[in-house]
Every structure is written in C-alpha cells, then in structure tokens.
Amino acid sequence: MLFFDRLINLVTGLGQGSDKAAGNVFGLRRIDDAELAAMHRSDWLSRKIIDIVPNDMTREWRNWQAAPEQIAAIEALETAPAITLRAKVNEALRRARLFGGSALFLGMRDGTPDLPLDVERVGAGDLLYLHVLNRQDVATGELDRDVTSPFYGEPSFYEVRGGNGVAVRVHPSRMVRFTGAPVLDGCGGPLAWGDSVLHAAYDAIQNAASAQSHIASLIPELKTDIIYVPGLSKHLQNEATTKALTERFSYANMLKSMFRLTLLEGNGGSGDSARGEKWEQKQINFAQLPELMQQYLQIAAGAADIPVTRLLGQSPAGLNSTGDGDIRNYYDHITARQRTELAPRLGRLDEVLIRSATGTRDPAIHYTWAPLWGLSESERADVFKTTADAARVLAGSGAGTPPLVPVAALSAALVNRLIEDGVLPGLEAALADISPADTATRET
C-alpha cells in the first residue's frame, strides 16, 4: 500500500474523515474499441483531437540532404503508389492515437517475413510496399527481455491473420510500431501498446459535448408563452373538456402564426378588474452561456494538449492578441515530438528506404524536418536577402581576400537552400537546362 503526506486541519476537518474530498481517488476506466471508434466517427471534437497532431507532424514532412539524384530517387520511392510513406505514417499515427497502437509492415522482395531483416543486405528495389495495421489486427509473442538484444522491449514475433484465416508470422525487424499515450506502469497489455489519447481527455470531451447539447436544447425554449386559465383544473376533469381546451388553444396558436395575434377570453383589465385569461412570455437569459461553453472547450483543449486557436480554428480573442505565441509554442512542441518520437521509430525504415532507393548507403545522406511555421512574403524576402549577404561574406570580397568556404561547395549549398526555400521558383529546372560549358563560360 502507498502512503503519502497530506495537509490536515484539526479545526476545519480538512484532510480527515469529515472532509468530503478525503475519499476521492482516481480510478482507471477502460474504453473499449467500439466506443473509441464511435467517438472518432460521430464527435467532431474527438476526431480533431485524434487527427490534428498527426496531420501537423506530417504536414511539411522532411527535407533530404544529399546529391540531387539521390534526393530524387528517395523521394520517388517515398511517393510510389505502394509506399506513400507520408500518408501511411499519418494513418499509423492517427490509428495509434485512437486505439493505443498500430504498426507498419515492411513488404520486402525476399518474401520471408518470419526471418530477421538484414538491413546491410538490402539492395535497390527491395522495399516493395508498406501496410498499416491496427493494434487489433496484430497478435504478439512474449516480449524480448534480453538486454543484449537490439529488439529488447519488443515482442519476439508478430502474427497477422489475414481475411482467409491464414496467420503470417512476422519478425520485429520488419515492423515499425507506433503507440498512443504511453503506459508507464507496464499494464498496457501483452505488448504494452499504450492507451488511446482519448482516455485521459474523455471526461473533458464528454462535458464539452454535453454542455453544447444542453445549450442547443434550450434554444427552442428561448421564448415561452404562458397563459393563465381560470378554472384550468375543471377543464381537465374529463376527456371531452380536455379535448375542447386543447383544440381551442391549437386554433389560437394557428391564428397567432397566421395573423400575429393571440385571442384570449377576458376584459383586458389589470389588477382586481382583470377577468378571464392572462398571457405573458418568459425569456431565457443566454448571457453567460457562451462563456461557459468556451470554458468547457478550453478544458478539452488543455486535456488534448492542443491550443484552442488550433483545435477550434478560431482567431485569438483579447486586446492585441495575435495567437502567434501559442501557435509557435505548439509548433515547437510538434517539432520536438518529430525528433524524439517519430524519427527513432522511422530509423529502421529509413535505412531500408535509402538502400532500396539508391542501391547503397551513403553515410552523408540525412534529412531535416521541414519547418512548420510558414513565412510571409516579406519574411521570405528578408531570409533571401540575409542568405545572399551571408554567401557574399563567405565567398570573400574577391580583392585578394581568400573565400572562407570554397566557392564550388558554397554555390552547391546555396542552390540547394534556395530550392528548398522556394524563393526562386523554377531554379532547379533552369539549372538542369544549363550545360556545364555554359556554366564555365559564365564563371569566366
């Protein structure tokens, strides 16, 4: 049993048996896959919580750093119809966030999925396809607890059962595993896939949806007509008088709709002189409801770890509010997750991808994550000017001053930067049309 200190007040009873909060404990409520699927399909807030982070993590994707022909080969394989790496990583991330886990299966030319994949022996064209698998589609063996094994913490094997009932055993070297919310106590199941990210945010999502539904149900009751009928209980004593009263007010409502008037019995007086029926209208005050609804949505956004401006797609409110700070912090958070979560999971796949695309493994090939924050036209022009000025400094003045960086290397790096930034559209195609002789003549 775990014991912990708490604040106790003998006068007020804080933290003692008389304190109502003393009995509060956190419990784990399991949400089954059917409800998780229903939340994603039918609740807009749940769908956005699941989809936004993977969409942002894969939106700008990666910039490969290599020779132009190597980059072209890698990007061609990434976008091949059977590979579509970015789209399938996005799908795997979304499925992992929803159900707690997913996997990418590497379809290789050797056709032996149960045997270890020797990355060093992968050659050109060996990666044939990628498949996205749900956690429910994959059975797993015992976890590898050998600390000297490169597959420590992974299952000894995966088993995928097809539609024909035939089970295919897959070695872990041929799978890329994705998890949802990490389970740190090791109780996430035989493979410890993780939890759905909707588990921790479940109450906040449900409260926001409930508040929205209740406010919507109040709208038809915004204005309510109330009619005081003398002797109403006598009119409701039997079926005939009840029917007559009902028909009477049905006709009165019809007249109100047609002629915008209400007919009532009475002399229209007030006070003691009033005789007959009396009409009045009650109106619900909605003044605080929008703010209440916004508070529920902000709590849901906090539970999802997504800024309100990004989750709801709304402009920031308040004096001098731009929302840039929140979005920049969020993008920094996404970039950190790309580097610490996504990049390690793709490491094995990338090694296969590079070898399959180029036929070898050039150690100089690497990539950087493309920035998520888009530049405006003025900011792009400033970056271009700064880059050009820096290049001039590195190239030297030309008046007997040696360049700090060899001009050929500086030129290649600068061209690659300009192409990636897109500040000079058509530059890459224009350079391809220039022959080496023309380039040498112009340099001379």
URJO-V519456 format. One record per residue. RES is the residue in one letter. OMEGA is omega in radians with two decimals (none if undefined). Layout:
# URJO-V519456
res:RES omega:OMEGA
res:RES omega:OMEGA
This chain:
# URJO-V519456
res:M omega:-3.12
res:L omega:3.09
res:F omega:3.13
res:F omega:3.14
res:D omega:3.06
res:R omega:3.12
res:L omega:-3.13
res:I omega:3.07
res:N omega:-3.07
res:L omega:-3.10
res:V omega:-3.08
res:T omega:-3.11
res:G omega:-3.13
res:L omega:3.10
res:G omega:3.13
res:Q omega:-3.07
res:G omega:3.14
res:S omega:3.13
res:D omega:-3.11
res:K omega:-3.11
res:A omega:-3.09
res:A omega:-3.13
res:G omega:-3.14
res:N omega:3.05
res:V omega:3.08
res:F omega:3.09
res:G omega:-3.13
res:L omega:3.09
res:R omega:3.13
res:R omega:3.08
res:I omega:-3.07
res:D omega:-3.06
res:D omega:-3.14
res:A omega:3.13
res:E omega:3.10
res:L omega:3.11
res:A omega:3.13
res:A omega:3.11
res:M omega:-3.11
res:H omega:-3.08
res:R omega:-2.98
res:S omega:-3.10
res:D omega:-3.06
res:W omega:-3.11
res:L omega:3.10
res:S omega:-3.13
res:R omega:-3.12
res:K omega:3.10
res:I omega:3.14
res:I omega:-2.93
res:D omega:-2.97
res:I omega:-3.07
res:V omega:3.07
res:P omega:3.12
res:N omega:3.14
res:D omega:-3.14
res:M omega:-3.10
res:T omega:-3.01
res:R omega:-3.11
res:E omega:3.04
res:W omega:-2.94
res:R omega:3.03
res:N omega:3.14
res:W omega:3.11
res:Q omega:-3.11
res:A omega:3.05
res:A omega:-3.09
res:P omega:-3.12
res:E omega:3.09
res:Q omega:3.10
res:I omega:-3.14
res:A omega:-3.13
res:A omega:-3.13
res:I omega:-3.13
res:E omega:3.09
res:A omega:3.12
res:L omega:3.12
res:E omega:-3.06
res:T omega:3.11
res:A omega:-3.06
res:P omega:-3.12
res:A omega:-3.11
res:I omega:-3.10
res:T omega:-2.95
res:L omega:-3.07
res:R omega:-3.12
res:A omega:-3.09
res:K omega:3.01
res:V omega:3.09
res:N omega:3.14
res:E omega:3.14
res:A omega:3.10
res:L omega:-3.14
res:R omega:3.12
res:R omega:3.12
res:A omega:3.12
res:R omega:-3.11
res:L omega:-3.02
res:F omega:3.12
res:G omega:-3.14
res:G omega:3.06
res:S omega:-3.12
res:A omega:2.99
res:L omega:3.11
res:F omega:3.14
res:L omega:3.09
res:G omega:-3.05
res:M omega:-3.10
res:R omega:-3.05
res:D omega:3.06
res:G omega:3.11
res:T omega:-3.04
res:P omega:-3.10
res:D omega:-3.12
res:L omega:3.12
res:P omega:3.11
res:L omega:3.09
res:D omega:-3.06
res:V omega:-3.09
res:E omega:-3.10
res:R omega:3.11
res:V omega:-3.14
res:G omega:-3.10
res:A omega:3.07
res:G omega:-3.09
res:D omega:3.09
res:L omega:-3.03
res:L omega:-3.06
res:Y omega:3.02
res:L omega:3.07
res:H omega:3.06
res:V omega:-3.11
res:L omega:3.03
res:N omega:3.05
res:R omega:-3.11
res:Q omega:-3.10
res:D omega:-2.98
res:V omega:2.96
res:A omega:-3.04
res:T omega:3.03
res:G omega:3.11
res:E omega:3.12
res:L omega:3.10
res:D omega:-3.11
res:R omega:3.10
res:D omega:-3.05
res:V omega:3.10
res:T omega:-3.11
res:S omega:3.07
res:P omega:-3.14
res:F omega:3.11
res:Y omega:-3.14
res:G omega:3.08
res:E omega:3.12
res:P omega:3.12
res:S omega:3.06
res:F omega:2.96
res:Y omega:3.08
res:E omega:-3.09
res:V omega:-3.14
res:R omega:-3.13
res:G omega:-3.14
res:G omega:3.13
res:N omega:3.11
res:G omega:-3.13
res:V omega:-3.14
res:A omega:3.11
res:V omega:3.11
res:R omega:-3.06
res:V omega:3.09
res:H omega:-3.10
res:P omega:3.12
res:S omega:-3.13
res:R omega:3.12
res:M omega:2.97
res:V omega:-3.04
res:R omega:3.05
res:F omega:3.10
res:T omega:3.10
res:G omega:3.06
res:A omega:-3.08
res:P omega:3.05
res:V omega:-2.99
res:L omega:-3.12
res:D omega:3.10
res:G omega:-3.10
res:C omega:-3.09
res:G omega:-3.13
res:G omega:-3.07
res:P omega:3.13
res:L omega:-3.07
res:A omega:-3.13
res:W omega:-3.01
res:G omega:3.13
res:D omega:2.94
res:S omega:3.11
res:V omega:3.11
res:L omega:-3.14
res:H omega:-3.08
res:A omega:-3.10
res:A omega:-3.00
res:Y omega:-3.10
res:D omega:-3.14
res:A omega:3.11
res:I omega:-3.12
res:Q omega:3.12
res:N omega:3.13
res:A omega:3.12
res:A omega:3.13
res:S omega:3.12
res:A omega:3.13
res:Q omega:-3.13
res:S omega:-3.12
res:H omega:3.10
res:I omega:3.12
res:A omega:-3.14
res:S omega:3.12
res:L omega:-3.06
res:I omega:3.09
res:P omega:3.14
res:E omega:-3.10
res:L omega:3.08
res:K omega:-3.11
res:T omega:3.08
res:D omega:3.10
res:I omega:3.14
res:I omega:3.08
res:Y omega:-3.09
res:V omega:3.09
res:P omega:3.11
res:G omega:-3.09
res:L omega:-3.11
res:S omega:3.12
res:K omega:3.12
res:H omega:-3.09
res:L omega:-3.08
res:Q omega:-3.13
res:N omega:-3.04
res:E omega:-3.07
res:A omega:-3.13
res:T omega:3.09
res:T omega:3.12
res:K omega:-3.13
res:A omega:3.12
res:L omega:-3.14
res:T omega:3.14
res:E omega:-3.11
res:R omega:-3.12
res:F omega:3.01
res:S omega:3.08
res:Y omega:3.12
res:A omega:3.11
res:N omega:3.11
res:M omega:3.11
res:L omega:3.12
res:K omega:3.14
res:S omega:-3.06
res:M omega:-2.99
res:F omega:-3.14
res:R omega:3.08
res:L omega:3.14
res:T omega:3.14
res:L omega:3.13
res:L omega:3.10
res:E omega:3.12
res:G omega:-3.11
res:N omega:3.08
res:G omega:-3.14
res:G omega:3.12
res:S omega:3.13
res:G omega:-3.09
res:D omega:-3.11
res:S omega:-3.11
res:A omega:3.06
res:R omega:3.11
res:G omega:-3.05
res:E omega:-3.11
res:K omega:-3.12
res:W omega:2.99
res:E omega:-3.07
res:Q omega:3.10
res:K omega:-3.13
res:Q omega:3.14
res:I omega:3.12
res:N omega:-3.11
res:F omega:-2.97
res:A omega:-3.05
res:Q omega:-3.06
res:L omega:3.10
res:P omega:3.12
res:E omega:3.10
res:L omega:3.12
res:M omega:3.13
res:Q omega:3.12
res:Q omega:3.11
res:Y omega:3.13
res:L omega:3.10
res:Q omega:3.09
res:I omega:3.11
res:A omega:3.11
res:A omega:3.08
res:G omega:3.12
res:A omega:3.13
res:A omega:-3.10
res:D omega:3.11
res:I omega:3.13
res:P omega:-3.13
res:V omega:-3.12
res:T omega:3.12
res:R omega:-3.10
res:L omega:-3.06
res:L omega:-3.14
res:G omega:-3.09
res:Q omega:3.10
res:S omega:3.12
res:P omega:-3.12
res:A omega:3.09
res:G omega:-3.10
res:L omega:3.09
res:N omega:3.13
res:S omega:3.09
res:T omega:-3.11
res:G omega:-3.11
res:D omega:-3.11
res:G omega:3.14
res:D omega:-3.10
res:I omega:3.11
res:R omega:3.10
res:N omega:3.11
res:Y omega:3.11
res:Y omega:3.04
res:D omega:3.10
res:H omega:3.12
res:I omega:3.12
res:T omega:3.10
res:A omega:3.12
res:R omega:3.06
res:Q omega:-3.07
res:R omega:-3.02
res:T omega:-3.11
res:E omega:-3.00
res:L omega:-3.09
res:A omega:3.10
res:P omega:-3.14
res:R omega:-3.12
res:L omega:-3.05
res:G omega:-3.13
res:R omega:3.12
res:L omega:3.14
res:D omega:3.10
res:E omega:3.09
res:V omega:-3.10
res:L omega:-3.10
res:I omega:-3.12
res:R omega:-3.14
res:S omega:-3.12
res:A omega:-3.02
res:T omega:-3.12
res:G omega:-3.14
res:T omega:3.11
res:R omega:3.06
res:D omega:-3.10
res:P omega:3.13
res:A omega:-3.11
res:I omega:3.06
res:H omega:3.14
res:Y omega:2.99
res:T omega:3.10
res:W omega:3.14
res:A omega:-3.14
res:P omega:-3.13
res:L omega:-3.08
res:W omega:3.14
res:G omega:-3.13
res:L omega:3.02
res:S omega:-3.13
res:E omega:3.13
res:S omega:3.11
res:E omega:3.11
res:R omega:3.11
res:A omega:3.12
res:D omega:3.11
res:V omega:3.13
res:F omega:-3.13
res:K omega:3.13
res:T omega:3.13
res:T omega:-3.14
res:A omega:3.12
res:D omega:3.12
res:A omega:3.12
res:A omega:3.12
res:R omega:3.13
res:V omega:-3.13
res:L omega:-3.12
res:A omega:-3.14
res:G omega:-3.10
res:S omega:-3.12
res:G omega:-3.13
res:A omega:3.14
res:G omega:3.12
res:T omega:-3.12
res:P omega:3.12
res:P omega:3.08
res:L omega:3.11
res:V omega:3.09
res:P omega:-3.03
res:V omega:-3.12
res:A omega:3.12
res:A omega:3.13
res:L omega:-3.14
res:S omega:3.14
res:A omega:-3.14
res:A omega:-3.12
res:L omega:3.11
res:V omega:3.14
res:N omega:3.13
res:R omega:-3.13
res:L omega:3.13
res:I omega:-3.13
res:E omega:-3.13
res:D omega:3.13
res:G omega:-3.10
res:V omega:3.10
res:L omega:-3.11
res:P omega:3.11
res:G omega:-3.10
res:L omega:-3.09
res:E omega:3.14
res:A omega:3.14
res:A omega:3.12
res:L omega:3.13
res:A omega:-3.13
res:D omega:-3.12
res:I omega:-3.13
res:S omega:3.10
res:P omega:3.13
res:A omega:3.11
res:D omega:-3.14
res:T omega:-3.14
res:A omega:3.12
res:T omega:-3.10
res:R omega:3.13
res:E omega:3.12
res:T omega:none
